[in-house]
């Protein structure tokens, strides 16, 4: 059984301890609390060097030290503190870094509220458990042979065919029936390559529909999107070592993943407001009489400061943009304002929950909108944003990469 | 009289209070009630999502859930208290609820109650300890007298 060491403050008083344990046990793991005694807390605290007022936070430091010094046994680490606790957030991040720098253990962090339920933690626990159980697969940095990757997303299905470390075919279509869409996507990816399903060595699947597709098509790898997208992003960006942040502003929801050496260690996902999604940009493009693919170049030429936007809302914000156009504002300025609005809201709703690490690798369909990429960089103080080639196929590429070496169909 | 203590789980302070014939309002009794409740299964303290929500009476929604969860247990004790003893700068072994922000809020609410309150600094020497115990006893005895 995979042992996940819990390093946390406030879980027992927030009523979420049981949810954490339930989430771990769902994926065949058990939560263990690292050993410490009172004298060791002071000793570890002094050694660590972070002055903090809460004894619960000091205990976190001692537990982290206990793991690093080999006094406690664990396969993975889950670090959690209360949402909105500044001291907790600072130490959570420093303890995460401390463990990553001094051990090879996978780490996942989380800030919880009393509303945190086990299913919100599932993807994190699954990622931790698979990182432990599939260490050798996640260490893969090069695709070999002929493999197929499928990302069966909630909005779109993406497929890539890879051969000897190169993407040779792609398929993309809106998701309706998951199996039917996957078959059509595969046909698109195979087209013109001269290959058929009989030629591939292995198939990897990820995304919401992964279990259905994986079972139906006997995929060699069925993996949650956290590990797969991280791996796909750092692989395509040529940044497999060190820290990075992966940002996917989706059509319906947004994901932000922080990674260390290609392994995910924190994740936040939001999807309650269309104003912070690609949908806002689709509507803007429609109002401008432009195709979504034209919005990015248009926004690059504009200045968002010239189009007044008083609301992030998809209804009221769009109304403001229309008013701006009616007052003689240019389409370019309006396009830039729309991109800036989405970037700002993603920042306010999500990026602030996570420690953004450079470089930021922007992926997903919206990463093709240059104006949005520029706005994200601007909102984050001009940080380095990388949009790799095939950024919209990140999950499919990650699946094709990770399954390479696992597929035995040609033997 | 009912005497609240800070730290709210200090066994030494609770013992001194009981010895002088008062009732110590300690955290352990409240947790005991929770863990004995067969209706709830949320180890280790049987606190659930409802408890931090109850804590909204003492701290607003922007305050972390851990502070509100703690306040949901300690807050009612502060309200029930007729007197209080606050020990400042105590080490973990003396009693501790883990969160500095909750500590600040608890002490503030105790002071705001306007009940007889004895505030002390944790002793560093044997003489200071003897003096501290005497102060506590004198305070507790004076409560009895004040109470008639």
Interface residues (C-beta under 8 A of the other chain):
Chain A: X9 X10 X11 X12 X13 X14 X15 X16 X17 X18 X38 X41 X52 X53 X54 X55 X56 X59 X82 X83 X84 X85 X87 X88 X112 X113 X114 X115
Chain B: X41 X42 X43 X44 X45 X47 X48 X49 X50 X51 X52 X53 X62 X63 X64 X65 X66 X67 X68 X69 X70 X92 X93 X96 X98 X99 X100 X101
